Amino acid sequence: QVQLVESGGGLVQAGGSLRLSCAASGRTFSMGWFRQTPGKEREFLAAISWSGRNTNYADSVKGRFTISRDNAKNTVYLQINSLKPEDTAVYYCAATNHWPPGGFHSWGQGTQVTVSS
């Protein structure tokens, strides 16, 4: 399995922006971003195909979140704009061999995003 390492999280004020990164130890196919808060199920946010030509977003984040990738760097990004306190969560990236996305088989350790009001 590929190893995934997220970075870019932190404490930010509401209305600000963050770009999360997910570095992979090798080639990946489709990639996704998820988030989770204590006591809640992991929530799908966005996914991107290997070529980058296809993306998929949860309705709740369309227009504020943008997923992208740089295959030369084996890195996937999640740009988050207009951050809200309810975006506070641990954000995870994951890899899958499928498109449309599903069956994610490798996960990172997560990066904490905290949005202050």
PDB file as gemmi writes it, atoms N, CA and C in Angstrom:
CRYST1    1.000    1.000    1.000  90.00  90.00  90.00 P 1                      
ATOM      1  N   GLN A   1       0.820  -1.189   0.000  1.00  0.00           N  
ATOM      2  CA  GLN A   1       0.000   0.000   0.000  1.00  0.00           C  
ATOM      3  C   GLN A   1       0.864   1.253   0.000  1.00  0.00           C  
ATOM      4  N   VAL A   2       0.338   2.301  -0.585  1.00  0.00           N  
ATOM      5  CA  VAL A   2       1.051   3.560  -0.614  1.00  0.00           C  
ATOM      6  C   VAL A   2       0.929   4.243   0.739  1.00  0.00           C  
ATOM      7  N   GLN A   3       1.984   4.939   1.144  1.00  0.00           N  
ATOM      8  CA  GLN A   3       1.959   5.711   2.383  1.00  0.00           C  
ATOM      9  C   GLN A   3       1.560   7.142   2.051  1.00  0.00           C  
ATOM     10  N   LEU A   4       0.660   7.699   2.866  1.00  0.00           N  
ATOM     11  CA  LEU A   4       0.160   9.049   2.644  1.00  0.00           C  
ATOM     12  C   LEU A   4       0.429   9.911   3.876  1.00  0.00           C  
ATOM     13  N   VAL A   5       0.894  11.128   3.664  1.00  0.00           N  
ATOM     14  CA  VAL A   5       1.185  12.038   4.766  1.00  0.00           C  
ATOM     15  C   VAL A   5       0.557  13.394   4.468  1.00  0.00           C  
ATOM     16  N   GLU A   6      -0.371  13.787   5.329  1.00  0.00           N  
ATOM     17  CA  GLU A   6      -1.025  15.077   5.178  1.00  0.00           C  
ATOM     18  C   GLU A   6      -0.246  16.160   5.920  1.00  0.00           C  
ATOM     19  N   SER A   7      -0.379  17.375   5.447  1.00  0.00           N  
ATOM     20  CA  SER A   7       0.212  18.537   6.105  1.00  0.00           C  
ATOM     21  C   SER A   7      -0.592  19.770   5.720  1.00  0.00           C  
ATOM     22  N   GLY A   8      -0.309  20.857   6.416  1.00  0.00           N  
ATOM     23  CA  GLY A   8      -0.949  22.120   6.068  1.00  0.00           C  
ATOM     24  C   GLY A   8      -2.065  22.544   6.999  1.00  0.00           C  
ATOM     25  N   GLY A   9      -2.412  21.691   7.932  1.00  0.00           N  
ATOM     26  CA  GLY A   9      -3.452  22.075   8.875  1.00  0.00           C  
ATOM     27  C   GLY A   9      -2.942  23.096   9.877  1.00  0.00           C  
ATOM     28  N   GLY A  10      -3.845  23.600  10.691  1.00  0.00           N  
ATOM     29  CA  GLY A  10      -3.451  24.569  11.698  1.00  0.00           C  
ATOM     30  C   GLY A  10      -4.641  25.331  12.219  1.00  0.00           C  
ATOM     31  N   LEU A  11      -4.335  26.407  12.934  1.00  0.00           N  
ATOM     32  CA  LEU A  11      -5.360  27.276  13.500  1.00  0.00           C  
ATOM     33  C   LEU A  11      -5.524  28.487  12.600  1.00  0.00           C  
ATOM     34  N   VAL A  12      -6.743  28.755  12.185  1.00  0.00           N  
ATOM     35  CA  VAL A  12      -6.998  29.870  11.281  1.00  0.00           C  
ATOM     36  C   VAL A  12      -8.295  30.546  11.689  1.00  0.00           C  
ATOM     37  N   GLN A  13      -8.388  31.833  11.423  1.00  0.00           N  
ATOM     38  CA  GLN A  13      -9.608  32.562  11.737  1.00  0.00           C  
ATOM     39  C   GLN A  13     -10.674  32.301  10.682  1.00  0.00           C  
ATOM     40  N   ALA A  14     -11.896  32.410  11.091  1.00  0.00           N  
ATOM     41  CA  ALA A  14     -13.006  32.267  10.161  1.00  0.00           C  
ATOM     42  C   ALA A  14     -12.851  33.270   9.025  1.00  0.00           C  
ATOM     43  N   GLY A  15     -13.141  32.801   7.818  1.00  0.00           N  
ATOM     44  CA  GLY A  15     -12.983  33.628   6.638  1.00  0.00           C  
ATOM     45  C   GLY A  15     -11.645  33.448   5.944  1.00  0.00           C  
ATOM     46  N   GLY A  16     -10.720  32.821   6.627  1.00  0.00           N  
ATOM     47  CA  GLY A  16      -9.403  32.598   6.049  1.00  0.00           C  
ATOM     48  C   GLY A  16      -9.367  31.400   5.129  1.00  0.00           C  
ATOM     49  N   SER A  17      -8.168  31.084   4.679  1.00  0.00           N  
ATOM     50  CA  SER A  17      -7.976  29.980   3.733  1.00  0.00           C  
ATOM     51  C   SER A  17      -6.821  29.098   4.190  1.00  0.00           C  
ATOM     52  N   LEU A  18      -6.866  27.866   3.753  1.00  0.00           N  
ATOM     53  CA  LEU A  18      -5.783  26.922   3.985  1.00  0.00           C  
ATOM     54  C   LEU A  18      -5.615  26.062   2.743  1.00  0.00           C  
ATOM     55  N   ARG A  19      -4.398  25.592   2.535  1.00  0.00           N  
ATOM     56  CA  ARG A  19      -4.177  24.574   1.526  1.00  0.00           C  
ATOM     57  C   ARG A  19      -3.542  23.369   2.186  1.00  0.00           C  
ATOM     58  N   LEU A  20      -4.266  22.288   2.163  1.00  0.00           N  
ATOM     59  CA  LEU A  20      -3.766  21.043   2.711  1.00  0.00           C  
ATOM     60  C   LEU A  20      -3.041  20.272   1.621  1.00  0.00           C  
ATOM     61  N   SER A  21      -2.008  19.564   2.031  1.00  0.00           N  
ATOM     62  CA  SER A  21      -1.243  18.744   1.096  1.00  0.00           C  
ATOM     63  C   SER A  21      -1.253  17.294   1.552  1.00  0.00           C  
ATOM     64  N   CYS A  22      -1.175  16.408   0.596  1.00  0.00           N  
ATOM     65  CA  CYS A  22      -1.101  14.978   0.879  1.00  0.00           C  
ATOM     66  C   CYS A  22       0.000  14.404  -0.007  1.00  0.00           C  
ATOM     67  N   ALA A  23       1.103  14.058   0.604  1.00  0.00           N  
ATOM     68  CA  ALA A  23       2.233  13.506  -0.129  1.00  0.00           C  
ATOM     69  C   ALA A  23       2.182  11.987  -0.090  1.00  0.00           C  
ATOM     70  N   ALA A  24       2.319  11.391  -1.254  1.00  0.00           N  
ATOM     71  CA  ALA A  24       2.271   9.933  -1.363  1.00  0.00           C  
ATOM     72  C   ALA A  24       3.665   9.371  -1.584  1.00  0.00           C  
ATOM     73  N   SER A  25       3.870   8.161  -1.067  1.00  0.00           N  
ATOM     74  CA  SER A  25       5.190   7.532  -1.189  1.00  0.00           C  
ATOM     75  C   SER A  25       5.432   6.974  -2.575  1.00  0.00           C  
ATOM     76  N   GLY A  26       4.387   6.888  -3.372  1.00  0.00           N  
ATOM     77  CA  GLY A  26       4.523   6.383  -4.720  1.00  0.00           C  
ATOM     78  C   GLY A  26       3.367   6.841  -5.568  1.00  0.00           C  
ATOM     79  N   ARG A  27       3.289   6.218  -6.727  1.00  0.00           N  
ATOM     80  CA  ARG A  27       2.206   6.600  -7.630  1.00  0.00           C  
ATOM     81  C   ARG A  27       0.861   6.217  -7.032  1.00  0.00           C  
ATOM     82  N   THR A  28      -0.087   7.101  -7.170  1.00  0.00           N  
ATOM     83  CA  THR A  28      -1.438   6.833  -6.713  1.00  0.00           C  
ATOM     84  C   THR A  28      -2.396   6.983  -7.874  1.00  0.00           C  
ATOM     85  N   PHE A  29      -3.561   6.487  -7.727  1.00  0.00           N  
ATOM     86  CA  PHE A  29      -4.576   6.609  -8.758  1.00  0.00           C  
ATOM     87  C   PHE A  29      -5.553   7.678  -8.339  1.00  0.00           C  
ATOM     88  N   SER A  30      -6.784   7.357  -8.109  1.00  0.00           N  
ATOM     89  CA  SER A  30      -7.721   8.362  -7.640  1.00  0.00           C  
ATOM     90  C   SER A  30      -7.446   8.663  -6.176  1.00  0.00           C  
ATOM     91  N   MET A  31      -7.659   9.911  -5.800  1.00  0.00           N  
ATOM     92  CA  MET A  31      -7.390  10.342  -4.427  1.00  0.00           C  
ATOM     93  C   MET A  31      -8.594  11.089  -3.892  1.00  0.00           C  
ATOM     94  N   GLY A  32      -8.744  11.048  -2.590  1.00  0.00           N  
ATOM     95  CA  GLY A  32      -9.856  11.749  -1.972  1.00  0.00           C  
ATOM     96  C   GLY A  32      -9.454  12.421  -0.679  1.00  0.00           C  
ATOM     97  N   TRP A  33     -10.278  13.374  -0.288  1.00  0.00           N  
ATOM     98  CA  TRP A  33     -10.133  14.034   1.012  1.00  0.00           C  
ATOM     99  C   TRP A  33     -11.412  13.813   1.821  1.00  0.00           C  
ATOM    100  N   PHE A  34     -11.202  13.588   3.105  1.00  0.00           N  
ATOM    101  CA  PHE A  34     -12.287  13.369   4.049  1.00  0.00           C  
ATOM    102  C   PHE A  34     -11.996  14.205   5.293  1.00  0.00           C  
ATOM    103  N   ARG A  35     -12.985  14.336   6.152  1.00  0.00           N  
ATOM    104  CA  ARG A  35     -12.750  14.949   7.453  1.00  0.00           C  
ATOM    105  C   ARG A  35     -13.620  14.251   8.494  1.00  0.00           C  
ATOM    106  N   GLN A  36     -13.182  14.400   9.734  1.00  0.00           N  
ATOM    107  CA  GLN A  36     -13.903  13.763  10.826  1.00  0.00           C  
ATOM    108  C   GLN A  36     -13.788  14.602  12.081  1.00  0.00           C  
ATOM    109  N   THR A  37     -14.900  14.714  12.782  1.00  0.00           N  
ATOM    110  CA  THR A  37     -14.929  15.356  14.090  1.00  0.00           C  
ATOM    111  C   THR A  37     -15.323  14.303  15.114  1.00  0.00           C  
ATOM    112  N   PRO A  38     -14.962  14.524  16.374  1.00  0.00           N  
ATOM    113  CA  PRO A  38     -15.257  13.514  17.405  1.00  0.00           C  
ATOM    114  C   PRO A  38     -16.734  13.172  17.466  1.00  0.00           C  
ATOM    115  N   GLY A  39     -17.011  11.898  17.510  1.00  0.00           N  
ATOM    116  CA  GLY A  39     -18.379  11.441  17.633  1.00  0.00           C  
ATOM    117  C   GLY A  39     -19.152  11.389  16.340  1.00  0.00           C  
ATOM    118  N   LYS A  40     -18.510  11.766  15.231  1.00  0.00           N  
ATOM    119  CA  LYS A  40     -19.198  11.759  13.938  1.00  0.00           C  
ATOM    120  C   LYS A  40     -18.479  10.834  12.970  1.00  0.00           C  
ATOM    121  N   GLU A  41     -19.209  10.392  11.973  1.00  0.00           N  
ATOM    122  CA  GLU A  41     -18.615   9.558  10.942  1.00  0.00           C  
ATOM    123  C   GLU A  41     -17.704  10.389  10.043  1.00  0.00           C  
ATOM    124  N   ARG A  42     -16.764   9.696   9.429  1.00  0.00           N  
ATOM    125  CA  ARG A  42     -15.885  10.372   8.490  1.00  0.00           C  
ATOM    126  C   ARG A  42     -16.709  10.863   7.296  1.00  0.00           C  
ATOM    127  N   GLU A  43     -16.469  12.091   6.904  1.00  0.00           N  
ATOM    128  CA  GLU A  43     -17.252  12.739   5.853  1.00  0.00           C  
ATOM    129  C   GLU A  43     -16.420  12.892   4.592  1.00  0.00           C  
ATOM    130  N   PHE A  44     -16.965  12.413   3.482  1.00  0.00           N  
ATOM    131  CA  PHE A  44     -16.314  12.597   2.189  1.00  0.00           C  
ATOM    132  C   PHE A  44     -16.397  14.058   1.782  1.00  0.00           C  
ATOM    133  N   LEU A  45     -15.300  14.594   1.256  1.00  0.00           N  
ATOM    134  CA  LEU A  45     -15.268  15.988   0.810  1.00  0.00           C  
ATOM    135  C   LEU A  45     -15.081  16.119  -0.690  1.00  0.00           C  
ATOM    136  N   ALA A  46     -14.050  15.465  -1.205  1.00  0.00           N  
ATOM    137  CA  ALA A  46     -13.713  15.652  -2.615  1.00  0.00           C  
ATOM    138  C   ALA A  46     -12.834  14.504  -3.087  1.00  0.00           C  
ATOM    139  N   ALA A  47     -12.842  14.276  -4.384  1.00  0.00           N  
ATOM    140  CA  ALA A  47     -11.980  13.262  -4.977  1.00  0.00           C  
ATOM    141  C   ALA A  47     -11.513  13.733  -6.347  1.00  0.00           C  
ATOM    142  N   ILE A  48     -10.404  13.163  -6.786  1.00  0.00           N  
ATOM    143  CA  ILE A  48      -9.830  13.551  -8.075  1.00  0.00           C  
ATOM    144  C   ILE A  48      -9.259  12.311  -8.735  1.00  0.00           C  
ATOM    145  N   SER A  49      -9.456  12.212 -10.033  1.00  0.00           N  
ATOM    146  CA  SER A  49      -8.928  11.084 -10.775  1.00  0.00           C  
ATOM    147  C   SER A  49      -7.428  11.245 -10.989  1.00  0.00           C  
ATOM    148  N   TRP A  50      -6.786  10.182 -11.466  1.00  0.00           N  
ATOM    149  CA  TRP A  50      -5.327  10.232 -11.619  1.00  0.00           C  
ATOM    150  C   TRP A  50      -4.903  11.347 -12.570  1.00  0.00           C  
ATOM    151  N   SER A  51      -5.633  11.520 -13.642  1.00  0.00           N  
ATOM    152  CA  SER A  51      -5.272  12.558 -14.616  1.00  0.00           C  
ATOM    153  C   SER A  51      -5.555  13.952 -14.106  1.00  0.00           C  
ATOM    154  N   GLY A  52      -6.443  14.046 -13.126  1.00  0.00           N  
ATOM    155  CA  GLY A  52      -6.856  15.362 -12.661  1.00  0.00           C  
ATOM    156  C   GLY A  52      -8.013  15.947 -13.456  1.00  0.00           C  
ATOM    157  N   ARG A  53      -8.399  15.262 -14.520  1.00  0.00           N  
ATOM    158  CA  ARG A  53      -9.476  15.814 -15.364  1.00  0.00           C  
ATOM    159  C   ARG A  53     -10.851  15.644 -14.732  1.00  0.00           C  
ATOM    160  N   ASN A  54     -10.968  14.687 -13.833  1.00  0.00           N  
ATOM    161  CA  ASN A  54     -12.267  14.439 -13.197  1.00  0.00           C  
ATOM    162  C   ASN A  54     -12.186  14.728 -11.706  1.00  0.00           C  
ATOM    163  N   THR A  55     -13.172  15.451 -11.220  1.00  0.00           N  
ATOM    164  CA  THR A  55     -13.273  15.721  -9.791  1.00  0.00           C  
ATOM    165  C   THR A  55     -14.697  15.477  -9.329  1.00  0.00           C  
ATOM    166  N   ASN A  56     -14.820  15.290  -8.039  1.00  0.00           N  
ATOM    167  CA  ASN A  56     -16.105  14.986  -7.433  1.00  0.00           C  
ATOM    168  C   ASN A  56     -16.112  15.661  -6.064  1.00  0.00           C  
ATOM    169  N   TYR A  57     -17.179  16.405  -5.772  1.00  0.00           N  
ATOM    170  CA  TYR A  57     -17.267  17.125  -4.506  1.00  0.00           C  
ATOM    171  C   TYR A  57     -18.556  16.798  -3.771  1.00  0.00           C  
ATOM    172  N   ALA A  58     -18.460  16.807  -2.449  1.00  0.00           N  
ATOM    173  CA  ALA A  58     -19.676  16.752  -1.649  1.00  0.00           C  
ATOM    174  C   ALA A  58     -20.424  18.069  -1.838  1.00  0.00           C  
ATOM    175  N   ASP A  59     -21.727  18.003  -1.868  1.00  0.00           N  
ATOM    176  CA  ASP A  59     -22.525  19.220  -2.066  1.00  0.00           C  
ATOM    177  C   ASP A  59     -22.207  20.275  -1.004  1.00  0.00           C  
ATOM    178  N   SER A  60     -21.886  19.812   0.189  1.00  0.00           N  
ATOM    179  CA  SER A  60     -21.679  20.737   1.305  1.00  0.00           C  
ATOM    180  C   SER A  60     -20.444  21.610   1.141  1.00  0.00           C  
ATOM    181  N   VAL A  61     -19.521  21.229   0.254  1.00  0.00           N  
ATOM    182  CA  VAL A  61     -18.275  21.990   0.127  1.00  0.00           C  
ATOM    183  C   VAL A  61     -18.075  22.577  -1.266  1.00  0.00           C  
ATOM    184  N   LYS A  62     -18.982  22.317  -2.168  1.00  0.00           N  
ATOM    185  CA  LYS A  62     -18.839  22.863  -3.518  1.00  0.00           C  
ATOM    186  C   LYS A  62     -18.760  24.376  -3.469  1.00  0.00           C  
ATOM    187  N   GLY A  63     -17.812  24.906  -4.200  1.00  0.00           N  
ATOM    188  CA  GLY A  63     -17.628  26.344  -4.265  1.00  0.00           C  
ATOM    189  C   GLY A  63     -16.618  26.887  -3.285  1.00  0.00           C  
ATOM    190  N   ARG A  64     -16.335  26.138  -2.208  1.00  0.00           N  
ATOM    191  CA  ARG A  64     -15.338  26.596  -1.225  1.00  0.00           C  
ATOM    192  C   ARG A  64     -14.086  25.736  -1.218  1.00  0.00           C  
ATOM    193  N   PHE A  65     -14.232  24.470  -1.580  1.00  0.00           N  
ATOM    194  CA  PHE A  65     -13.116  23.529  -1.561  1.00  0.00           C  
ATOM    195  C   PHE A  65     -12.716  23.208  -2.997  1.00  0.00           C  
ATOM    196  N   THR A  66     -11.412  23.118  -3.221  1.00  0.00           N  
ATOM    197  CA  THR A  66     -10.904  22.743  -4.531  1.00  0.00           C  
ATOM    198  C   THR A  66      -9.819  21.690  -4.376  1.00  0.00           C  
ATOM    199  N   ILE A  67     -10.006  20.573  -5.031  1.00  0.00           N  
ATOM    200  CA  ILE A  67      -9.008  19.511  -5.001  1.00  0.00           C  
ATOM    201  C   ILE A  67      -8.173  19.588  -6.273  1.00  0.00           C  
ATOM    202  N   SER A  68      -6.890  19.339  -6.133  1.00  0.00           N  
ATOM    203  CA  SER A  68      -5.989  19.353  -7.292  1.00  0.00           C  
ATOM    204  C   SER A  68      -4.839  18.388  -7.007  1.00  0.00           C  
ATOM    205  N   ARG A  69      -4.031  18.148  -8.013  1.00  0.00           N  
ATOM    206  CA  ARG A  69      -2.910  17.232  -7.799  1.00  0.00           C  
ATOM    207  C   ARG A  69      -1.752  17.601  -8.700  1.00  0.00           C  
ATOM    208  N   ASP A  70      -0.576  17.210  -8.252  1.00  0.00           N  
ATOM    209  CA  ASP A  70       0.646  17.355  -9.025  1.00  0.00           C  
ATOM    210  C   ASP A  70       1.295  15.981  -9.064  1.00  0.00           C  
ATOM    211  N   ASN A  71       1.118  15.254 -10.130  1.00  0.00           N  
ATOM    212  CA  ASN A  71       1.607  13.887 -10.199  1.00  0.00           C  
ATOM    213  C   ASN A  71       3.136  13.822 -10.215  1.00  0.00           C  
ATOM    214  N   ALA A  72       3.774  14.874 -10.674  1.00  0.00           N  
ATOM    215  CA  ALA A  72       5.240  14.895 -10.662  1.00  0.00           C  
ATOM    216  C   ALA A  72       5.762  14.879  -9.226  1.00  0.00           C  
ATOM    217  N   LYS A  73       4.961  15.395  -8.312  1.00  0.00           N  
ATOM    218  CA  LYS A  73       5.341  15.431  -6.895  1.00  0.00           C  
ATOM    219  C   LYS A  73       4.599  14.394  -6.071  1.00  0.00           C  
ATOM    220  N   ASN A  74       3.770  13.589  -6.719  1.00  0.00           N  
ATOM    221  CA  ASN A  74       2.945  12.610  -5.998  1.00  0.00           C  
ATOM    222  C   ASN A  74       2.202  13.275  -4.846  1.00  0.00           C  
ATOM    223  N   THR A  75       1.621  14.411  -5.113  1.00  0.00           N  
ATOM    224  CA  THR A  75       0.968  15.200  -4.076  1.00  0.00           C  
ATOM    225  C   THR A  75      -0.413  15.640  -4.537  1.00  0.00           C  
ATOM    226  N   VAL A  76      -1.345  15.557  -3.611  1.00  0.00           N  
ATOM    227  CA  VAL A  76      -2.705  16.035  -3.836  1.00  0.00           C  
ATOM    228  C   VAL A  76      -2.967  17.169  -2.856  1.00  0.00           C  
ATOM    229  N   TYR A  77      -3.731  18.142  -3.293  1.00  0.00           N  
ATOM    230  CA  TYR A  77      -3.985  19.322  -2.477  1.00  0.00           C  
ATOM    231  C   TYR A  77      -5.488  19.497  -2.249  1.00  0.00           C  
ATOM    232  N   LEU A  78      -5.804  20.181  -1.169  1.00  0.00           N  
ATOM    233  CA  LEU A  78      -7.174  20.609  -0.922  1.00  0.00           C  
ATOM    234  C   LEU A  78      -7.123  22.070  -0.497  1.00  0.00           C  
ATOM    235  N   GLN A  79      -7.592  22.931  -1.368  1.00  0.00           N  
ATOM    236  CA  GLN A  79      -7.680  24.355  -1.062  1.00  0.00           C  
ATOM    237  C   GLN A  79      -9.025  24.618  -0.403  1.00  0.00           C  
ATOM    238  N   ILE A  80      -8.993  25.234   0.758  1.00  0.00           N  
ATOM    239  CA  ILE A  80     -10.218  25.531   1.496  1.00  0.00           C  
ATOM    240  C   ILE A  80     -10.302  27.037   1.684  1.00  0.00           C  
ATOM    241  N   ASN A  81     -11.349  27.630   1.156  1.00  0.00           N  
ATOM    242  CA  ASN A  81     -11.550  29.069   1.263  1.00  0.00           C  
ATOM    243  C   ASN A  81     -12.750  29.376   2.158  1.00  0.00           C  
ATOM    244  N   SER A  82     -12.809  30.623   2.608  1.00  0.00           N  
ATOM    245  CA  SER A  82     -13.927  31.080   3.432  1.00  0.00           C  
ATOM    246  C   SER A  82     -14.195  30.104   4.571  1.00  0.00           C  
ATOM    247  N   LEU A  83     -13.149  29.812   5.317  1.00  0.00           N  
ATOM    248  CA  LEU A  83     -13.270  28.819   6.389  1.00  0.00           C  
ATOM    249  C   LEU A  83     -14.296  29.231   7.432  1.00  0.00           C  
ATOM    250  N   LYS A  84     -15.011  28.232   7.927  1.00  0.00           N  
ATOM    251  CA  LYS A  84     -16.037  28.417   8.945  1.00  0.00           C  
ATOM    252  C   LYS A  84     -15.677  27.599  10.184  1.00  0.00           C  
ATOM    253  N   PRO A  85     -16.148  28.013  11.344  1.00  0.00           N  
ATOM    254  CA  PRO A  85     -15.864  27.208  12.547  1.00  0.00           C  
ATOM    255  C   PRO A  85     -16.297  25.747  12.391  1.00  0.00           C  
ATOM    256  N   GLU A  86     -17.350  25.511  11.650  1.00  0.00           N  
ATOM    257  CA  GLU A  86     -17.808  24.126  11.466  1.00  0.00           C  
ATOM    258  C   GLU A  86     -16.904  23.314  10.552  1.00  0.00           C  
ATOM    259  N   ASP A  87     -15.904  23.944   9.958  1.00  0.00           N  
ATOM    260  CA  ASP A  87     -14.900  23.194   9.193  1.00  0.00           C  
ATOM    261  C   ASP A  87     -13.840  22.589  10.100  1.00  0.00           C  
ATOM    262  N   THR A  88     -13.886  22.920  11.380  1.00  0.00           N  
ATOM    263  CA  THR A  88     -12.933  22.351  12.323  1.00  0.00           C  
ATOM    264  C   THR A  88     -13.067  20.836  12.356  1.00  0.00           C  
ATOM    265  N   ALA A  89     -11.965  20.161  12.093  1.00  0.00           N  
ATOM    266  CA  ALA A  89     -11.978  18.692  11.999  1.00  0.00           C  
ATOM    267  C   ALA A  89     -10.559  18.199  11.747  1.00  0.00           C  
ATOM    268  N   VAL A  90     -10.404  16.901  11.798  1.00  0.00           N  
ATOM    269  CA  VAL A  90      -9.181  16.269  11.301  1.00  0.00           C  
ATOM    270  C   VAL A  90      -9.434  15.908   9.846  1.00  0.00           C  
ATOM    271  N   TYR A  91      -8.538  16.316   8.988  1.00  0.00           N  
ATOM    272  CA  TYR A  91      -8.680  16.096   7.556  1.00  0.00           C  
ATOM    273  C   TYR A  91      -7.742  14.976   7.122  1.00  0.00           C  
ATOM    274  N   TYR A  92      -8.294  14.048   6.355  1.00  0.00           N  
ATOM    275  CA  TYR A  92      -7.554  12.877   5.899  1.00  0.00           C  
ATOM    276  C   TYR A  92      -7.555  12.809   4.376  1.00  0.00           C  
ATOM    277  N   CYS A  93      -6.474  12.325   3.823  1.00  0.00           N  
ATOM    278  CA  CYS A  93      -6.474  11.967   2.413  1.00  0.00           C  
ATOM    279  C   CYS A  93      -6.450  10.444   2.303  1.00  0.00           C  
ATOM    280  N   ALA A  94      -6.892   9.966   1.163  1.00  0.00           N  
ATOM    281  CA  ALA A  94      -6.985   8.532   0.948  1.00  0.00           C  
ATOM    282  C   ALA A  94      -6.824   8.222  -0.527  1.00  0.00           C  
ATOM    283  N   ALA A  95      -6.424   6.999  -0.809  1.00  0.00           N  
ATOM    284  CA  ALA A  95      -6.190   6.569  -2.187  1.00  0.00           C  
ATOM    285  C   ALA A  95      -7.103   5.405  -2.541  1.00  0.00           C  
ATOM    286  N   THR A  96      -7.502   5.364  -3.805  1.00  0.00           N  
ATOM    287  CA  THR A  96      -8.314   4.280  -4.322  1.00  0.00           C  
ATOM    288  C   THR A  96      -7.902   3.986  -5.750  1.00  0.00           C  
ATOM    289  N   ASN A  97      -8.172   2.775  -6.206  1.00  0.00           N  
ATOM    290  CA  ASN A  97      -7.872   2.393  -7.584  1.00  0.00           C  
ATOM    291  C   ASN A  97      -9.053   2.633  -8.520  1.00  0.00           C  
ATOM    292  N   HIS A  98     -10.107   3.229  -8.010  1.00  0.00           N  
ATOM    293  CA  HIS A  98     -11.343   3.314  -8.770  1.00  0.00           C  
ATOM    294  C   HIS A  98     -11.730   4.744  -9.107  1.00  0.00           C  
ATOM    295  N   TRP A  99     -12.402   4.855 -10.229  1.00  0.00           N  
ATOM    296  CA  TRP A  99     -13.125   6.071 -10.569  1.00  0.00           C  
ATOM    297  C   TRP A  99     -14.403   5.648 -11.291  1.00  0.00           C  
ATOM    298  N   PRO A 100     -15.562   6.126 -10.864  1.00  0.00           N  
ATOM    299  CA  PRO A 100     -15.840   7.022  -9.746  1.00  0.00           C  
ATOM    300  C   PRO A 100     -15.218   6.502  -8.434  1.00  0.00           C  
ATOM    301  N   PRO A 101     -14.923   7.408  -7.526  1.00  0.00           N  
ATOM    302  CA  PRO A 101     -14.184   7.021  -6.316  1.00  0.00           C  
ATOM    303  C   PRO A 101     -14.985   6.141  -5.379  1.00  0.00           C  
ATOM    304  N   GLY A 102     -14.286   5.217  -4.761  1.00  0.00           N  
ATOM    305  CA  GLY A 102     -14.870   4.309  -3.790  1.00  0.00           C  
ATOM    306  C   GLY A 102     -13.826   3.301  -3.406  1.00  0.00           C  
ATOM    307  N   GLY A 103     -14.060   2.609  -2.305  1.00  0.00           N  
ATOM    308  CA  GLY A 103     -13.117   1.577  -1.909  1.00  0.00           C  
ATOM    309  C   GLY A 103     -11.728   2.113  -1.611  1.00  0.00           C  
ATOM    310  N   PHE A 104     -11.661   3.204  -0.863  1.00  0.00           N  
ATOM    311  CA  PHE A 104     -10.359   3.784  -0.513  1.00  0.00           C  
ATOM    312  C   PHE A 104      -9.585   2.785   0.351  1.00  0.00           C  
ATOM    313  N   HIS A 105      -8.332   2.514  -0.032  1.00  0.00           N  
ATOM    314  CA  HIS A 105      -7.584   1.447   0.620  1.00  0.00           C  
ATOM    315  C   HIS A 105      -6.407   1.928   1.437  1.00  0.00           C  
ATOM    316  N   SER A 106      -5.971   3.156   1.246  1.00  0.00           N  
ATOM    317  CA  SER A 106      -4.836   3.690   2.001  1.00  0.00           C  
ATOM    318  C   SER A 106      -5.227   5.049   2.553  1.00  0.00           C  
ATOM    319  N   TRP A 107      -4.848   5.282   3.807  1.00  0.00           N  
ATOM    320  CA  TRP A 107      -5.236   6.521   4.484  1.00  0.00           C  
ATOM    321  C   TRP A 107      -4.022   7.150   5.144  1.00  0.00           C  
ATOM    322  N   GLY A 108      -4.018   8.477   5.192  1.00  0.00           N  
ATOM    323  CA  GLY A 108      -3.015   9.187   5.944  1.00  0.00           C  
ATOM    324  C   GLY A 108      -3.386   9.256   7.407  1.00  0.00           C  
ATOM    325  N   GLN A 109      -2.532   9.893   8.187  1.00  0.00           N  
ATOM    326  CA  GLN A 109      -2.749   9.978   9.631  1.00  0.00           C  
ATOM    327  C   GLN A 109      -3.628  11.164  10.004  1.00  0.00           C  
ATOM    328  N   GLY A 110      -3.842  12.061   9.067  1.00  0.00           N  
ATOM    329  CA  GLY A 110      -4.708  13.205   9.306  1.00  0.00           C  
ATOM    330  C   GLY A 110      -3.955  14.453   9.711  1.00  0.00           C  
ATOM    331  N   THR A 111      -4.561  15.586   9.436  1.00  0.00           N  
ATOM    332  CA  THR A 111      -4.027  16.870   9.857  1.00  0.00           C  
ATOM    333  C   THR A 111      -5.168  17.687  10.446  1.00  0.00           C  
ATOM    334  N   GLN A 112      -4.916  18.304  11.586  1.00  0.00           N  
ATOM    335  CA  GLN A 112      -5.968  19.023  12.307  1.00  0.00           C  
ATOM    336  C   GLN A 112      -6.153  20.421  11.726  1.00  0.00           C  
ATOM    337  N   VAL A 113      -7.388  20.761  11.472  1.00  0.00           N  
ATOM    338  CA  VAL A 113      -7.757  22.117  11.080  1.00  0.00           C  
ATOM    339  C   VAL A 113      -8.689  22.660  12.146  1.00  0.00           C  
ATOM    340  N   THR A 114      -8.327  23.804  12.695  1.00  0.00           N  
ATOM    341  CA  THR A 114      -9.155  24.452  13.715  1.00  0.00           C  
ATOM    342  C   THR A 114      -9.457  25.862  13.254  1.00  0.00           C  
ATOM    343  N   VAL A 115     -10.735  26.180  13.180  1.00  0.00           N  
ATOM    344  CA  VAL A 115     -11.171  27.488  12.714  1.00  0.00           C  
ATOM    345  C   VAL A 115     -11.789  28.233  13.891  1.00  0.00           C  
ATOM    346  N   SER A 116     -11.222  29.379  14.211  1.00  0.00           N  
ATOM    347  CA  SER A 116     -11.733  30.182  15.317  1.00  0.00           C  
ATOM    348  C   SER A 116     -12.707  31.232  14.797  1.00  0.00           C  
ATOM    349  N   SER A 117     -13.701  31.524  15.604  1.00  0.00           N  
ATOM    350  CA  SER A 117     -14.722  32.495  15.189  1.00  0.00           C  
ATOM    351  C   SER A 117     -14.323  33.909  15.590  1.00  0.00           C  
TER     352      SER A 117                                                      
END                                                                             
